[in-house]
Amino acid sequence: MASIGIFDSGSGGLSVLREIRKILPQERFIYWSDNAHCPYGEKTAGYIIDRSRAITDFMLSKGARAVVVACNTATAAAIATLRAEYDIPFVGMEPAVKPAASGTRSGVVGVLATAGTLSAPKYLNIKGQYADAVRIAESVGRGYVELVESLELDGPHAEEVVRASLEPLLEAGADTIVLGCTHYPFLLPVMQRIAPQGVKFIDPAPAVARRLKDVLEQAGIPLNDPEPGVELLSSGPDATLKKLFKLI
């Protein structure tokens, strides 16, 4: 049965699936949470490439016609390799620095991401394109992935963890903050409570959903499946995945 594959290091990519289903409600999706190997943020590029190959092979065995790499770290490390080695379309994540640079009023853009994303050539290239126009402040969302994977999406401890990585960006004067990890949108209510009024957060997932639709149309891949739905799979325990899916 044909489908669209979506994978992430864990459950965070469900934030991308949520946006995709809004514009492709009649599609069939396979979602793979690689939670037995989560988080990817501190893993080597070679490790992430190997995992991405293995997951792609599995997606193909399930009839995937296209794959969404719903993980910023995996996109940065592996998507070029996947596109070179497989004959199907891949859509990845890209830190939304461009719209942030266009929308900032203070001239300071914050990027909240994993260490792997912030050190990747793909991100550094994008950053370099706007470094002369705006100041870009960066912070690693330490503990954010773990909060989401443990379903601790609010409360005093979640606020403490979120505040520790978010406040450096606010202190730097950022009024527009890019969410550079697909787990982070699940903590957005906490971020909005901590940030001063007027600070804008940019989630790239809606743009990824639109891009996927365009890619499918360009590849001539039908957009309506006779049996639409979502199959949830994981490399480890799936309780968190199933619970978080109910929230999207």
C-alpha positions in Angstrom: 0.0 0.0 0.0 1.4 3.3 -1.1 2.0 6.0 1.6 4.2 9.0 2.6 6.9 8.3 5.2 7.7 10.7 8.0 10.4 10.2 10.5 12.0 11.9 13.4 14.4 11.0 16.3 11.3 10.7 18.4 7.7 12.1 18.7 8.6 15.7 17.8 7.9 15.2 14.1 4.2 14.8 15.0 4.2 18.6 15.0 5.0 18.4 11.3 2.5 15.6 10.6 -0.1 17.9 12.2 0.5 20.6 9.6 0.8 18.1 6.7 -2.6 16.6 7.5 -4.2 20.0 7.4 -3.5 20.3 3.7 -3.3 16.6 2.7 -6.1 15.1 4.8 -6.7 12.3 2.3 -3.2 10.8 2.4 -1.9 7.7 4.1 1.1 8.3 6.3 3.7 6.1 8.1 5.2 7.9 11.0 8.5 6.4 12.5 9.7 7.5 15.9 13.4 6.5 16.3 13.1 6.9 20.0 15.4 4.0 20.8 18.1 6.3 19.4 16.8 9.6 20.6 18.0 12.4 20.9 19.9 12.9 17.7 21.2 16.3 18.7 24.5 15.1 20.2 25.0 12.2 17.8 27.6 12.2 15.0 26.6 12.9 11.4 27.7 9.4 10.4 25.5 7.8 13.1 22.5 9.9 11.9 23.1 9.1 8.3 23.2 5.3 9.1 19.9 5.6 11.0 18.3 7.6 8.2 19.3 5.0 5.6 17.8 2.2 7.7 14.6 4.1 8.3 14.3 5.0 4.6 14.8 1.3 3.6 12.0 0.4 6.0 9.7 3.1 4.6 10.4 1.8 1.1 9.5 -1.7 2.2 6.2 -0.3 3.4 5.5 1.3 0.0 6.5 4.9 0.7 6.4 7.2 -2.4 8.1 10.1 -0.6 9.8 10.7 2.7 9.6 13.7 5.0 12.7 14.0 7.3 10.8 15.7 10.1 13.9 16.4 12.1 16.2 19.4 11.8 19.2 17.5 12.9 18.6 14.5 10.6 17.9 16.9 7.7 21.2 18.8 8.3 23.2 15.6 8.6 21.6 13.2 6.1 19.2 14.6 3.6 21.9 15.2 0.9 23.0 11.6 1.2 19.4 10.3 1.1 18.6 12.3 -2.1 21.8 11.0 -3.7 21.2 7.4 -2.9 17.4 7.0 -3.3 15.1 7.6 -6.2 12.2 9.1 -4.3 11.4 12.7 -3.2 12.7 13.8 0.2 11.4 16.9 2.0 13.4 18.2 5.0 13.4 20.8 7.6 15.0 24.2 7.3 15.5 26.7 10.1 13.2 29.6 9.2 15.8 32.3 9.4 14.6 34.1 6.2 11.1 34.9 7.5 12.5 35.7 10.9 15.0 38.2 9.4 12.2 39.8 7.4 9.9 40.1 10.5 12.2 41.2 13.3 11.7 44.8 14.6 14.6 44.7 17.0 17.1 43.5 14.4 17.9 40.4 16.5 16.7 37.0 15.5 16.9 34.1 18.0 17.5 30.5 16.8 16.6 27.8 19.3 17.8 24.4 18.1 19.9 21.4 18.9 23.7 21.5 18.9 23.8 19.3 15.8 21.6 21.7 13.8 23.5 24.8 14.9 26.9 23.3 13.9 25.7 21.9 10.6 26.9 23.4 7.3 23.3 23.7 6.0 22.4 26.0 8.9 25.7 27.9 8.8 25.1 28.6 5.2 21.6 30.0 5.8 22.9 32.0 8.7 25.6 33.5 6.6 23.1 34.8 4.1 21.5 37.0 6.8 24.3 37.8 9.2 24.9 41.2 7.7 21.2 42.2 7.8 20.3 41.1 11.3 22.1 39.8 14.5 21.5 36.1 15.0 21.6 34.8 18.6 21.6 31.1 19.1 20.7 28.8 22.0 20.6 25.0 22.4 17.3 23.8 23.8 18.9 21.6 26.4 16.4 19.1 27.9 13.6 20.2 25.5 13.5 16.9 23.6 13.5 14.9 26.9 10.6 16.9 28.2 8.5 16.2 25.1 9.5 12.5 25.0 8.4 12.2 28.7 5.2 14.1 28.0 6.2 16.8 30.5 4.8 19.6 28.4 4.0 22.1 31.3 4.5 22.6 35.0 7.3 24.1 37.1 10.1 21.8 36.0 9.2 22.2 32.3 9.2 26.0 32.8 12.6 25.9 34.5 14.1 23.8 31.7 12.6 26.0 28.9 13.5 29.2 30.6 17.2 28.2 30.9 17.7 28.1 27.1 15.1 30.7 26.1 16.2 33.6 28.4 19.6 34.0 26.7 17.8 34.8 23.4 15.4 37.2 25.1 18.3 38.9 26.9 20.1 39.3 23.6 17.1 41.3 22.4 15.5 38.7 20.1 11.9 39.6 19.2 11.5 36.8 16.7 12.6 33.3 17.6 13.0 30.4 15.2 12.0 26.9 16.5 14.8 24.8 15.0 13.7 21.4 16.3 10.3 19.7 15.6 10.0 18.8 19.3 10.0 22.4 20.4 6.5 23.4 19.2 5.0 21.2 21.8 6.6 23.5 24.4 5.3 26.7 22.7 2.7 27.5 25.4 5.5 27.5 28.0 7.7 29.6 25.8 5.0 32.1 25.2 4.3 32.4 28.9 8.0 33.2 29.6 8.6 35.6 26.8 7.5 39.2 26.9 4.4 40.1 24.9 5.2 40.8 21.3 7.9 38.1 20.9 7.1 36.0 17.9 7.9 32.3 17.5 8.3 30.8 14.1 7.5 27.1 13.5 8.7 26.0 10.0 6.2 23.0 9.9 3.5 24.8 7.9 6.1 25.7 5.2 7.3 22.1 5.1 3.7 20.9 4.6 3.2 23.3 1.7 6.6 22.2 0.2 5.6 18.5 0.4 2.3 19.2 -1.5 4.3 21.0 -4.2 6.9 18.2 -4.4 4.2 15.5 -4.7 2.4 17.4 -7.5 5.7 18.0 -9.4 6.6 14.3 -9.1 3.1 13.3 -10.4 2.3 11.4 -7.2 -1.5 11.2 -6.6 -2.6 13.2 -3.6 -5.6 11.1 -2.5 -5.2 7.6 -1.0 -8.2 5.3 -1.1 -7.4 4.4 2.6 -6.2 7.6 4.3 -4.8 7.4 7.8 -1.7 7.3 10.0 0.3 4.2 11.0 2.5 5.0 14.1 5.7 2.9 14.5 8.7 3.3 16.6 12.1 1.7 17.4 11.3 1.7 21.1 8.3 1.9 23.4 5.4 3.6 21.7 3.3 4.9 24.6 4.5 8.5 24.3 4.1 8.5 20.6 0.4 7.3 20.8 -0.4 9.8 23.6 1.2 12.8 21.8 -0.6 11.8 18.6 -3.9 12.3 20.4 -2.9 15.9 21.1 -2.3 16.9 17.5 
